[in-house]
């Protein structure tokens, strides 16, 4: 009889111990879940990336109702033919890289295709400046431009930079997409070298801001 009671007490004690262990395990699991939730990285919420305002200049304002849709870095050459020692522009050729994320907040920049090559800038046979931007950009387009205004690049006397430009759609050339204006700013290089002899290809860089 005494042995049976002892066995029953041991059995009840083992049950109580098991229940206690399960309660402890449940508490640990709940605590672990709360800690994981507290340290979880929140999902990235897609945002509309609007670049900061244009660099200050005396160029005209963008068309009403537009905003900057893309900022591209152009890296290439300004090309000249020397006629009687006088440089005559033959246009430019450049690769375009998406640098929009340099001009927006870090939270927004995560959704940008940062620093990728997205297109090219060139002049047609009729010397119409043209920008072809492909599907990797937020705003694929072909923009045939006409120079509407120009101002000397700040500090151009020391760094010999091509002018800053305000560009509008060319009425006699194709335009595909929603671009209504563009700016060439933050230029470096690109001016002809003296003395002018033969053909010249002068390295330059520029930021192109596209508005639509």
C-alpha positions as semicolon CSV with decimal commas, in nm:
position;residue;x (nm);y (nm);z (nm)
1;X;0,000;0,000;0,000
2;X;0,279;0,239;0,098
3;X;0,465;0,153;-0,225
4;X;0,157;0,229;-0,434
5;X;0,108;0,569;-0,269
6;X;0,477;0,652;-0,323
7;X;0,451;0,560;-0,691
8;X;0,140;0,775;-0,728
9;X;0,313;1,070;-0,565
10;X;0,614;1,031;-0,797
11;X;0,383;1,015;-1,097
12;X;0,200;1,332;-0,993
13;X;0,533;1,507;-0,931
14;X;0,658;1,413;-1,279
15;X;0,337;1,550;-1,433
16;X;0,373;1,876;-1,241
17;X;0,737;1,905;-1,351
18;X;0,643;1,842;-1,714
19;X;0,368;2,106;-1,700
20;X;0,613;2,353;-1,545
21;X;0,868;2,286;-1,820
22;X;0,603;2,339;-2,088
23;X;0,503;2,669;-1,929
24;X;0,866;2,782;-1,922
25;X;0,913;2,676;-2,285
26;X;0,598;2,863;-2,391
27;X;0,721;3,175;-2,211
28;X;1,061;3,153;-2,380
29;X;0,899;3,111;-2,723
30;X;0,669;3,411;-2,668
31;X;0,962;3,623;-2,549
32;X;1,172;3,517;-2,850
33;X;0,889;3,608;-3,089
34;X;0,851;3,952;-2,931
35;X;1,225;4,017;-2,954
36;X;1,232;3,910;-3,320
37;X;0,944;4,142;-3,400
38;X;1,112;4,433;-3,224
39;X;1,431;4,392;-3,428
40;X;1,273;4,307;-3,761
41;X;1,360;4,535;-4,052
42;X;1,042;4,701;-4,179
43;X;0,960;4,635;-4,544
44;X;1,068;4,897;-4,795
45;X;0,766;5,097;-4,906
46;X;0,792;5,207;-5,270
47;X;0,806;5,583;-5,296
48;X;0,777;5,834;-5,575
49;X;1,131;5,962;-5,621
50;X;1,134;6,331;-5,701
51;X;1,482;6,486;-5,731
52;X;1,576;6,798;-5,539
53;X;1,554;7,137;-5,714
54;X;1,781;7,213;-6,009
55;X;2,118;7,376;-5,946
56;X;2,071;7,752;-5,934
57;X;2,125;7,939;-6,260
58;X;1,976;8,211;-6,481
59;X;1,815;7,957;-6,712
60;X;1,434;7,969;-6,753
61;X;1,212;7,773;-6,518
62;X;1,071;7,434;-6,628
63;X;0,730;7,432;-6,799
64;X;0,438;7,474;-6,556
65;X;0,304;7,151;-6,415
66;X;0,622;6,950;-6,477
67;X;0,872;6,798;-6,236
68;X;1,211;6,634;-6,268
69;X;1,167;6,273;-6,374
70;X;1,525;6,167;-6,434
71;X;1,878;6,295;-6,374
72;X;2,140;6,144;-6,604
73;X;2,516;6,186;-6,606
74;X;2,652;6,225;-6,958
75;X;3,011;6,112;-7,016
76;X;3,155;6,158;-7,364
77;X;3,302;6,409;-7,607
78;X;3,212;6,740;-7,767
79;X;3,320;6,725;-8,130
80;X;3,457;7,003;-8,353
81;X;3,588;7,059;-8,702
82;X;3,847;7,331;-8,747
83;X;3,767;7,556;-9,045
84;X;4,036;7,818;-9,109
85;X;4,150;7,760;-8,748
86;X;3,799;7,833;-8,619
87;X;3,624;7,549;-8,430
88;X;3,281;7,455;-8,566
89;X;3,063;7,232;-8,348
90;X;2,978;6,891;-8,489
91;X;2,771;6,785;-8,192
92;X;2,844;6,549;-7,909
93;X;2,841;6,180;-7,820
94;X;2,791;6,057;-7,464
95;X;2,679;5,762;-7,257
96;X;2,402;5,837;-7,006
97;X;2,400;5,700;-6,652
98;X;2,112;5,718;-6,406
99;X;2,221;5,935;-6,112
100;X;1,874;6,034;-5,991
101;X;1,944;5,870;-5,655
102;X;2,221;6,124;-5,587
103;X;1,952;6,390;-5,563
104;X;1,681;6,224;-5,353
105;X;1,649;6,108;-4,992
106;X;1,818;5,774;-4,897
107;X;1,479;5,614;-4,825
108;X;1,360;5,692;-5,174
109;X;1,691;5,610;-5,338
110;X;1,659;5,237;-5,262
111;X;1,407;5,205;-5,545
112;X;1,633;5,364;-5,802
113;X;1,854;5,183;-6,057
114;X;2,155;5,367;-5,922
115;X;2,445;5,451;-6,156
116;X;2,330;5,217;-6,435
117;X;2,388;5,303;-6,799
118;X;2,044;5,384;-6,935
119;X;2,102;5,532;-7,280
120;X;2,300;5,760;-7,505
121;X;2,319;6,116;-7,626
122;X;2,414;6,196;-7,984
123;X;2,351;6,438;-8,271
124;X;2,171;6,335;-8,588
125;X;2,301;6,408;-8,937
126;X;2,099;6,730;-8,919
127;X;2,279;6,816;-8,593
128;X;1,969;6,769;-8,379
129;X;2,071;6,678;-8,021
130;X;1,897;6,353;-7,931
131;X;1,863;6,153;-7,610
132;X;1,766;5,785;-7,624
133;X;1,685;5,646;-7,279
134;X;1,591;5,279;-7,255
135;X;1,359;5,064;-7,049
136;X;1,591;5,036;-6,746
137;X;1,504;5,396;-6,659
138;X;1,188;5,505;-6,483
139;X;1,090;5,711;-6,788
140;X;1,188;5,552;-7,125
141;X;1,191;5,813;-7,401
142;X;1,350;5,961;-7,710
143;X;1,395;6,334;-7,675
144;X;1,497;6,541;-7,977
145;X;1,601;6,878;-7,842
146;X;1,635;7,239;-7,950
147;X;1,844;7,488;-7,754
148;X;1,613;7,745;-7,595
149;X;1,862;7,922;-7,366
150;X;2,227;7,908;-7,260
151;X;2,437;8,056;-6,982
152;X;2,812;8,028;-6,917
153;X;2,903;7,749;-6,679
154;X;2,996;7,879;-6,333
155;X;3,375;7,895;-6,310
156;X;3,411;7,815;-6,679
157;X;3,712;8,048;-6,710
158;X;3,913;7,815;-6,488
159;X;3,776;7,470;-6,575
160;X;3,686;7,542;-6,940
161;X;3,337;7,393;-6,929
162;X;3,067;7,404;-7,194
163;X;2,759;7,618;-7,130
164;X;2,461;7,520;-6,921
165;X;2,157;7,477;-7,147
166;X;1,780;7,480;-7,139
167;X;1,636;7,244;-7,401
168;X;1,284;7,214;-7,541
169;X;1,139;6,958;-7,784
170;X;1,252;7,001;-8,143
171;X;0,949;7,065;-8,361
172;X;1,102;6,902;-8,668
173;X;1,226;6,578;-8,512
174;X;1,060;6,281;-8,343
175;X;0,990;6,283;-7,970
176;X;0,867;5,971;-7,793
177;X;0,764;5,987;-7,428
178;X;0,657;6,250;-7,179
179;X;0,968;6,470;-7,164
180;X;0,876;6,836;-7,210
181;X;1,208;7,002;-7,125
182;X;1,565;6,924;-7,025
183;X;1,862;7,102;-6,872
184;X;2,235;7,054;-6,916
185;X;2,405;7,160;-6,592
186;X;2,716;7,091;-6,381
187;X;2,932;7,068;-6,692
188;X;3,305;6,999;-6,702
189;X;3,533;7,022;-7,005
190;X;3,413;7,006;-7,363
191;X;3,546;7,337;-7,502
192;X;3,768;7,329;-7,815
193;X;4,142;7,335;-7,772
194;X;4,354;7,614;-7,918
195;X;4,509;7,616;-8,174
196;X;4,229;7,449;-8,366
197;X;4,361;7,205;-8,624
198;X;4,175;6,926;-8,800
199;X;3,911;6,742;-8,597
200;X;3,876;6,762;-8,220
201;X;3,704;6,533;-7,973
202;X;3,712;6,701;-7,633
203;X;3,612;6,503;-7,323
204;X;3,325;6,642;-7,117
205;X;3,072;6,550;-6,851
206;X;2,734;6,703;-6,772
207;X;2,419;6,636;-6,575
208;X;2,102;6,622;-6,782
209;X;1,778;6,687;-6,593
210;X;1,464;6,573;-6,773
211;X;1,125;6,722;-6,690
212;X;0,785;6,586;-6,776
